Amino acid sequence: MSIKKPELVAPAGDKEKAEAAFLYGADAVYVGGREFSLRAQAGNFSDEEMEKLVAMARAKGKRVYVAVNILAHNRDLGRLAIYLAFLRELKVDGIILSDPGVLELARRYAPEIPVTISTQASVANVLAARFYESLGVKRIVLARELTLEELKEIREKVKLELEVFVHGAMCVAYSGRCLLSSFMTGRSGNRGECAHPCRYQYYLREEKRPGEYFPIEEDDRGTYILNSKDLCLIEYIPQLIDIGIDAFKIEGRMKSPHYVATTVQVYREAIEAVMEGSPGRDLDKWWEELNKIANRPYTTGFLLGPPVAGQDVLKLSKPAAVAFCGIVRDYWPEKGLALVEQRAPFGVGDVIEILRPGLESLRMKLEEILDMDLVPLERARHAQQRVWIPVKEPVQYFNILRRVDDRG
């Protein structure tokens, strides 16, 4: 029996992140417009930007899925209808939604566009999946709270496409159904405005000791009050492919291009390793790369079974000290120079890595920095400053530059 290669779906909060996703191996990106998606702070795409993104994706043979996954109020419905008709004109590859009312509008105003049911719908059983299948839905993003065995059972009993999250931040609430932000700040997480109160630093106060506050501390077994660890299923890609999951999704529309490039490249390599008959062949290298991006400790979530008291489901390792500091904008082969647009300060003497899709990272000590007139500089100090740096091997547009703390 042939193995079906799953689609790799990456987050793109803006055009720059979409470029990173496509370059480093994503088959598709999921994005939001200026309204109606659950990431109001992600930058997102204006109508004009969305049109350009779809054209860019078409030229590269990639796909674009648009999140329209707010829980809509009556006041939203008119604008939603107009927006869905616009997405129909663009011929986007899919619409991601969770609200039955938005589904009804999509069937009316964008009937040709395939619908994906968001993880916000918390589909966690066969009957729920069949219900959406009966409505003509093409794909479901299953709830994060499912085990491998539960995923397998749903796969065996429904025909529609199944997508699962394999990496990224997790909400402390059940598939994102959280009211904390609304309660504490008046900003609704179900309308894309989550203030992330689960990430706040909390203290305990003893009733008879007013004014004394005790920090809530964590060690490798607890206490963890609200702040969920990050999902990472890199070790279980072979099993997920084996049971027939159609698409793997990476969380992170608000994360950096470095995060997008790194996670996409790692999961692309993991998928290709399975397809080539060598599952997990570079697992140590993949863990090393995933620990170079900002993250909380990793967990497999519910995949191996519901977490129980005292269960240690973490991959604990010391993150490498790296900083995303630039993007390659051009390469001058005759002089062996890369044009870099700065994202964080770096200087002569720093150890840098250039992340290159499909190749080993290019690691070197920075011996020289030149301004646009080829005048030597000691540091690239200013945001989006463009400078030339010498490189030992060819690089390409949108390769990621990161500074490495090489002091041991």
RODO-2510 file (C-alpha; in nm, 4 decimals, decimal comma):
residues 408
     n   res          X          Y          Z
     1     m     0,0000     0,0000     0,0000
     2     s     0,1424     0,3386    -0,0989
     3     i     0,1872     0,6031     0,1678
     4     k     0,0121     0,9342     0,1122
     5     k     0,2326     1,2385     0,1646
     6     p     0,0585     1,4858     0,3962
     7     e     0,0290     1,8524     0,3134
     8     l     0,2426     2,0830     0,5297
     9     v     0,0422     2,3926     0,6270
    10     a     0,2353     2,6857     0,7755
    11     p     0,1305     3,0071     0,9496
    12     a     0,1722     3,3406     0,7736
    13     g     0,0835     3,6551     0,9640
    14     d     0,2120     3,8725     0,6795
    15     k     0,3772     3,8567     0,3352
    16     e     0,7277     3,8145     0,4779
    17     k     0,6258     3,5064     0,6767
    18     a     0,4462     3,3627     0,3745
    19     e     0,7661     3,4002     0,1707
    20     a     0,9609     3,2198     0,4437
    21     a     0,7038     2,9400     0,4586
    22     f     0,7090     2,8779     0,0834
    23     l     1,0883     2,8972     0,0525
    24     y     1,1528     2,6511     0,3353
    25     g     0,9071     2,3880     0,2181
    26     a     0,5447     2,4560     0,3098
    27     d     0,2806     2,3313     0,0668
    28     a     0,0325     2,5910     0,1877
    29     v    -0,0103     2,8826     0,4253
    30     y    -0,3055     2,9796     0,6375
    31     v    -0,3650     3,3515     0,6753
    32     g    -0,6180     3,6025     0,7992
    33     g    -0,7667     3,9192     0,6606
    34     r    -0,7907     4,2432     0,8538
    35     e    -1,1167     4,1178     1,0072
    36     f    -1,2801     3,7874     1,1011
    37     s    -0,9754     3,5754     1,1916
    38     l    -0,8555     3,4861     1,5409
    39     r    -0,5234     3,6730     1,5302
    40     a    -0,6014     4,0444     1,5341
    41     q    -0,2397     4,1291     1,6290
    42     a    -0,0770     3,9182     1,3547
    43     g    -0,0485     4,1959     1,0951
    44     n    -0,2732     4,0069     0,8546
    45     f    -0,3578     4,0895     0,4939
    46     s    -0,5531     4,3736     0,3398
    47     d    -0,7647     4,2821     0,0382
    48     e    -0,4909     4,4066    -0,1958
    49     e    -0,2232     4,2136    -0,0052
    50     m    -0,4386     3,9009    -0,0108
    51     e    -0,4725     3,9304    -0,3878
    52     k    -0,0934     3,9567    -0,4255
    53     l    -0,0391     3,6629    -0,1884
    54     v    -0,2705     3,4378    -0,3889
    55     a    -0,0896     3,5359    -0,7110
    56     m     0,2487     3,4613    -0,5517
    57     a     0,1260     3,1237    -0,4262
    58     r    -0,0121     3,0319    -0,7697
    59     a     0,3223     3,1159    -0,9316
    60     k     0,5000     2,8847    -0,6873
    61     g     0,2469     2,6013    -0,7066
    62     k     0,1424     2,6619    -0,3436
    63     r    -0,1949     2,7029    -0,1729
    64     v    -0,3597     2,9687     0,0454
    65     y    -0,6208     2,8972     0,3129
    66     v    -0,7985     3,1958     0,4684
    67     a    -0,9148     3,1857     0,8306
    68     v    -1,2626     3,3295     0,8835
    69     n    -1,2984     3,1643     1,2205
    70     i    -1,4411     3,4234     1,4570
    71     l    -1,7587     3,3493     1,6484
    72     a    -1,9728     3,5992     1,4610
    73     h    -2,2365     3,8350     1,5997
    74     n    -2,5336     3,9634     1,4004
    75     r    -2,3500     4,2904     1,3352
    76     d    -2,0734     4,0958     1,1549
    77     l    -2,2891     3,9099     0,9050
    78     g    -2,3218     4,1760     0,6351
    79     r    -1,9478     4,2435     0,6188
    80     l    -1,8776     3,8696     0,6323
    81     a    -2,0949     3,8112     0,3266
    82     i    -1,9030     4,0777     0,1326
    83     y    -1,5670     3,9337     0,2421
    84     l    -1,6609     3,5767     0,1498
    85     a    -1,7701     3,6947    -0,1950
    86     f    -1,4291     3,8630    -0,2292
    87     l    -1,2507     3,5369    -0,1382
    88     r    -1,4621     3,3607    -0,4002
    89     e    -1,3407     3,6070    -0,6641
    90     l    -0,9800     3,5423    -0,5599
    91     k    -1,0358     3,1659    -0,5839
    92     v    -0,8509     3,0988    -0,2583
    93     d    -0,7858     2,7309    -0,1931
    94     g    -0,9954     2,7065     0,1195
    95     i    -1,1809     2,8874     0,3961
    96     i    -1,1237     2,7938     0,7612
    97     l    -1,4234     2,8517     0,9882
    98     s    -1,5946     2,7243     1,3017
    99     d    -1,9224     2,9159     1,3338
   100     p    -2,2245     2,7385     1,1729
   101     g    -2,3581     3,0787     1,0701
   102     v    -2,0356     3,1574     0,8856
   103     l    -2,0567     2,8131     0,7224
   104     e    -2,4048     2,9002     0,5975
   105     l    -2,2751     3,2296     0,4566
   106     a    -1,9818     3,0514     0,2907
   107     r    -2,2180     2,8068     0,1192
   108     r    -2,4237     3,0994    -0,0052
   109     y    -2,1538     3,3495    -0,1098
   110     a    -1,8528     3,1261    -0,1859
   111     p    -1,9995     2,7853    -0,2728
   112     e    -1,7032     2,6727    -0,4860
   113     i    -1,4430     2,7351    -0,2136
   114     p    -1,3640     2,4227    -0,0053
   115     v    -1,4373     2,4607     0,3658
   116     t    -1,2121     2,3500     0,6504
   117     i    -1,3635     2,3281     0,9982
   118     s    -1,1320     2,4969     1,2484
   119     t    -1,0009     2,3364     1,5650
   120     q    -1,2225     2,5938     1,7414
   121     a    -1,5136     2,3596     1,6644
   122     s    -1,3527     2,0968     1,8931
   123     v    -1,4224     1,7975     1,6679
   124     a    -1,3153     1,5060     1,8874
   125     n    -1,5327     1,2124     1,7781
   126     v    -1,6535     1,0217     1,4731
   127     l    -2,0136     1,1458     1,4857
   128     a    -1,9076     1,5112     1,4920
   129     a    -1,6793     1,4482     1,1938
   130     r    -1,9594     1,2737     1,0041
   131     f    -2,1941     1,5627     1,0824
   132     y    -1,9614     1,8112     0,9131
   133     e    -1,8996     1,5640     0,6316
   134     s    -2,2757     1,5579     0,5669
   135     l    -2,2680     1,9371     0,5270
   136     g    -2,0182     1,9130     0,2420
   137     v    -1,7115     2,0182     0,4400
   138     k    -1,3843     1,9065     0,2783
   139     r    -1,1505     1,9023     0,5790
   140     i    -1,1534     1,9162     0,9595
   141     v    -0,8756     2,0418     1,1847
   142     l    -0,9240     1,7938     1,4673
   143     a    -0,9179     1,8949     1,8336
   144     r    -0,5742     1,8970     1,9922
   145     e    -0,7074     1,6859     2,2791
   146     l    -0,7123     1,3601     2,0785
   147     t    -0,4822     1,0626     2,1284
   148     l    -0,3103     0,8743     1,8482
   149     e    -0,5604     0,5896     1,8842
   150     e    -0,8537     0,8297     1,8640
   151     l    -0,7076     0,9912     1,5525
   152     k    -0,6689     0,6475     1,3962
   153     e    -1,0298     0,5524     1,4707
   154     i    -1,1671     0,8736     1,3202
   155     r    -0,9465     0,8256     1,0122
   156     e    -1,0845     0,4735     0,9624
   157     k    -1,4482     0,5843     0,9863
   158     v    -1,4715     0,9085     0,7872
   159     k    -1,3766     0,9964     0,4308
   160     l    -1,3189     1,3701     0,4547
   161     e    -0,9672     1,5125     0,4941
   162     l    -0,8181     1,5313     0,8436
   163     e    -0,5681     1,7923     0,9587
   164     v    -0,3828     1,7984     1,2913
   165     f    -0,1591     2,0483     1,4671
   166     v     0,1935     1,9117     1,5031
   167     h     0,3763     2,2116     1,6488
   168     g     0,3261     2,5371     1,8353
   169     a     0,1631     2,7143     2,1255
   170     m    -0,1462     2,5651     2,2846
   171     c    -0,4317     2,7408     2,4602
   172     v    -0,4934     2,6368     2,8196
   173     a    -0,8646     2,6139     2,7351
   174     y    -1,0280     2,3326     2,5393
   175     s    -0,9296     2,3967     2,1758
   176     g    -0,9168     2,7682     2,2376
   177     r    -1,2578     2,8133     2,4007
   178     c    -1,1282     3,0599     2,6578
   179     l    -1,3123     3,3436     2,8315
   180     l    -1,0240     3,4647     3,0506
   181     s    -0,9221     3,7441     2,8152
   182     s    -1,2771     3,8771     2,7864
   183     f    -1,3264     3,8567     3,1626
   184     m    -0,9975     4,0206     3,2606
   185     t    -0,9374     4,2732     2,9813
   186     g    -1,2545     4,3035     2,7741
   187     r    -1,0689     4,1628     2,4714
   188     s    -1,2316     3,8521     2,3267
   189     g    -1,0096     3,5621     2,2258
   190     n    -1,2994     3,4349     2,0169
   191     r    -1,2820     3,7513     1,8077
   192     g    -0,9052     3,7549     1,7559
   193     e    -0,8132     3,9917     2,0390
   194     c    -0,6786     3,7547     2,3066
   195     a    -0,4593     3,9324     2,5652
   196     h    -0,3060     3,5958     2,6679
   197     p    -0,3736     3,6250     3,0426
   198     c    -0,2607     3,2622     3,0719
   199     r     0,0920     3,3951     3,0046
   200     y     0,0844     3,6534     3,2856
   201     q     0,3128     3,6091     3,5857
   202     y     0,0892     3,5287     3,8812
   203     y     0,1535     3,5400     4,2569
   204     l    -0,0150     3,3782     4,5557
   205     r    -0,1395     3,5908     4,8481
   206     e    -0,2123     3,4351     5,1856
   207     e    -0,5331     3,5750     5,3387
   208     k    -0,3814     3,6675     5,6764
   209     r    -0,0652     3,8223     5,5314
   210     p    -0,1909     4,1216     5,3312
   211     g     0,0686     4,2823     5,1124
   212     e     0,2865     3,9705     5,0948
   213     y     0,2997     3,8010     4,7566
   214     f     0,4566     3,4631     4,6878
   215     p     0,5752     3,3771     4,3366
   216     i     0,4378     3,0641     4,1721
   217     e     0,7518     2,8740     4,0814
   218     e     0,7972     2,5892     3,8352
   219     d     1,0351     2,2968     3,8190
   220     d     1,0416     2,0016     3,5817
   221     r     0,7232     1,8535     3,7312
   222     g     0,5114     2,1593     3,8263
   223     t     0,3534     2,3866     3,9422
   224     y     0,1874     2,4846     3,6134
   225     i    -0,1242     2,6933     3,6728
   226     l    -0,2271     2,8271     3,3322
   227     n     0,0638     2,8559     3,0913
   228     s     0,0576     2,5583     2,8562
   229     k     0,3781     2,4136     2,7195
   230     d     0,4345     2,4103     2,3430
   231     l     0,3215     2,1177     2,1315
   232     c     0,5943     1,9313     1,9414
   233     l     0,5197     1,6052     1,7586
   234     i     0,8407     1,5802     1,5551
   235     e     0,9092     1,2293     1,6914
   236     y     0,5640     1,1054     1,5873
   237     i     0,5472     1,2189     1,2253
   238     p     0,5892     0,8564     1,1004
   239     q     0,2929     0,7344     1,3068
   240     l     0,0711     1,0232     1,1950
   241     i     0,1570     0,9569     0,8304
   242     d     0,0976     0,5849     0,8803
   243     i    -0,2600     0,6333     1,0039
   244     g    -0,3385     0,8574     0,7074
   245     i    -0,3554     1,2146     0,8376
   246     d    -0,3938     1,4411     0,5327
   247     a    -0,2333     1,7627     0,6583
   248     f     0,0075     1,8739     0,9298
   249     k    -0,0398     2,2235     1,0674
   250     i     0,2102     2,4492     1,2439
   251     e     0,0782     2,7138     1,4843
   252     g     0,2240     3,0643     1,4873
   253     r     0,0798     3,3440     1,2731
   254     m     0,2213     3,5942     1,5238
   255     k     0,5694     3,4370     1,5323
   256     s     0,8798     3,5593     1,3451
   257     p     1,0001     3,4593     0,9961
   258     h     1,2825     3,2729     1,1750
   259     y     1,0264     3,0612     1,3621
   260     v     0,8342     2,9919     1,0409
   261     a     1,1462     2,9034     0,8408
   262     t     1,2889     2,6761     1,1105
   263     t     0,9722     2,4823     1,1916
   264     v     0,8740     2,4431     0,8265
   265     q     1,2184     2,3172     0,7266
   266     v     1,2308     2,0666     1,0154
   267     y     0,8848     1,9222     0,9504
   268     r     0,9455     1,9158     0,5740
   269     e     1,2607     1,7105     0,6314
   270     a     1,0746     1,4788     0,8702
   271     i     0,7986     1,4177     0,6142
   272     e     1,0450     1,3539     0,3325
   273     a     1,2423     1,1131     0,5526
   274     v     0,9303     0,8995     0,5964
   275     m     0,8508     0,9099     0,2250
   276     e     1,2070     0,7987     0,1463
   277     g     1,1904     0,5082     0,3901
   278     s     1,4171     0,6570     0,6586
   279     p     1,1812     0,7873     0,9301
   280     g     1,3470     0,9893     1,2032
   281     r     1,6871     0,9762     1,0325
   282     d     1,7954     1,3211     1,1568
   283     l     1,5930     1,3412     1,4777
   284     d     1,8775     1,4786     1,6900
   285     k     1,9420     1,7531     1,4337
   286     w     1,5699     1,8369     1,4195
   287     w     1,5532     1,8720     1,7976
   288     e     1,8598     2,0959     1,7883
   289     e     1,6942     2,3209     1,5301
   290     l     1,3616     2,3375     1,7154
   291     n     1,5450     2,4405     2,0300
   292     k     1,6941     2,7369     1,8427
   293     i     1,3586     2,9100     1,8269
   294     a     1,1945     3,0811     2,1230
   295     n     0,9663     2,8330     2,2954
   296     r     0,8323     2,7084     2,6234
   297     p     0,9282     2,3488     2,7120
   298     y     0,7892     2,1028     2,4580
   299     t     0,5211     1,8427     2,5176
   300     t     0,3393     1,5802     2,3117
   301     g     0,0119     1,7078     2,4560
   302     f    -0,2624     1,4448     2,4463
   303     l    -0,1156     1,2365     2,1629
   304     l     0,0113     0,9557     2,3866
   305     g    -0,2892     0,9720     2,6181
   306     p    -0,4449     1,2294     2,8507
   307     p    -0,1785     1,3746     3,0826
   308     v    -0,2003     1,2442     3,4389
   309     a    -0,0564     1,3694     3,7665
   310     g     0,3208     1,3375     3,7736
   311     q     0,3482     1,2360     3,4097
   312     d     0,6613     1,3744     3,2444
   313     v     0,5799     1,4354     2,8791
   314     l     0,8469     1,6977     2,8142
   315     k     1,1491     1,6989     2,5885
   316     l     1,3648     1,9021     2,8246
   317     s     1,6874     2,0419     2,6838
   318     k     1,8741     2,3696     2,7084
   319     p     1,7728     2,5957     2,4191
   320     a     2,0624     2,7137     2,2069
   321     a     2,1386     3,0823     2,2460
   322     v     2,0546     3,2184     1,9015
   323     a     1,8919     3,5386     1,7838
   324     f     1,7125     3,6044     1,4554
   325     c     1,9067     3,9027     1,3228
   326     g     1,8507     3,9361     0,9489
   327     i     1,7140     3,8258     0,6129
   328     v     1,9193     3,7846     0,2948
   329     r     1,7869     4,0197     0,0265
   330     d     2,0439     3,9589    -0,2494
   331     y     2,3660     3,7733    -0,3332
   332     w     2,6660     3,9170    -0,5208
   333     p     2,8410     3,6032    -0,6504
   334     e     3,1407     3,7790    -0,8073
   335     k     3,2419     3,9226    -0,4697
   336     g     3,0965     3,6520    -0,2444
   337     l     2,8784     3,9042    -0,0613
   338     a     2,5274     3,8688     0,0793
   339     l     2,2995     4,1694     0,1184
   340     v     2,1330     4,1392     0,4591
   341     e     1,8400     4,3377     0,5974
   342     q     1,8881     4,3712     0,9736
   343     r     1,6277     4,2457     1,2224
   344     a     1,8430     4,2665     1,5383
   345     p     2,1921     4,4107     1,5947
   346     f     2,4966     4,2076     1,4920
   347     g     2,8625     4,2958     1,4522
   348     v     3,2097     4,1983     1,3396
   349     g     3,3320     3,9022     1,5441
   350     d     2,9847     3,7530     1,5959
   351     v     2,9303     3,3903     1,5053
   352     i     2,6391     3,3670     1,2629
   353     e     2,4401     3,0940     1,0906
   354     i     2,2546     3,1288     0,7635
   355     l     1,9589     2,8921     0,7436
   356     r     1,9323     2,7551     0,3880
   357     p     1,6422     2,5392     0,2654
   358     g     1,7493     2,1856     0,1836
   359     l     2,1101     2,2484     0,2867
   360     e     2,3151     2,2506     0,6045
   361     s     2,3194     2,5853     0,7828
   362     l     2,6178     2,7976     0,6852
   363     r     2,8054     2,8789     1,0082
   364     m     3,0917     3,1277     1,0247
   365     k     3,2548     3,4061     1,2226
   366     l     3,1645     3,7450     1,0791
   367     e     3,4885     3,9079     0,9649
   368     e     3,3535     4,2147     0,7896
   369     i     3,0409     4,4282     0,7478
   370     l     3,0060     4,6809     0,4643
   371     d     2,7467     4,9514     0,4111
   372     m     2,5708     4,9992     0,0767
   373     d     2,8733     5,1987    -0,0492
   374     l     3,1072     4,9163     0,0619
   375     v     3,2422     5,1243     0,3512
   376     p     3,3402     4,9040     0,6501
   377     l     3,1196     4,9067     0,9611
   378     e     3,1666     4,7550     1,3044
   379     r     2,7974     4,6768     1,3586
   380     a     2,4602     4,6712     1,1861
   381     r     2,2786     4,8757     1,4491
   382     h     1,9566     4,9984     1,2947
   383     a     1,6294     4,8196     1,2262
   384     q     1,6003     4,7158     0,8596
   385     q     1,9477     4,8554     0,7861
   386     r     2,0914     4,6901     0,4735
   387     v     2,4538     4,5780     0,4802
   388     w     2,6845     4,3479     0,2861
   389     i     2,8585     4,0568     0,4579
   390     p     3,1103     3,8085     0,3100
   391     v     2,9877     3,4481     0,2813
   392     k     3,1840     3,1300     0,2100
   393     e     2,9110     2,9658    -0,0001
   394     p     2,6218     3,0864    -0,2184
   395     v     2,3057     3,2045    -0,0442
   396     q     1,9667     3,3065    -0,1807
   397     y     1,6885     3,5563    -0,1312
   398     f     1,5143     3,5222     0,2058
   399     n     1,7702     3,2952     0,3706
   400     i     1,7515     3,3572     0,7464
   401     l     2,0500     3,4993     0,9360
   402     r     2,0852     3,4231     1,3078
   403     r     2,3475     3,5214     1,5631
   404     v     2,4898     3,2403     1,7762
   405     d     2,6173     3,2711     2,1317
   406     d     2,9366     3,0703     2,0851
   407     r     3,0775     3,1233     2,4321
   408     g     2,9788     2,7702     2,5425
***
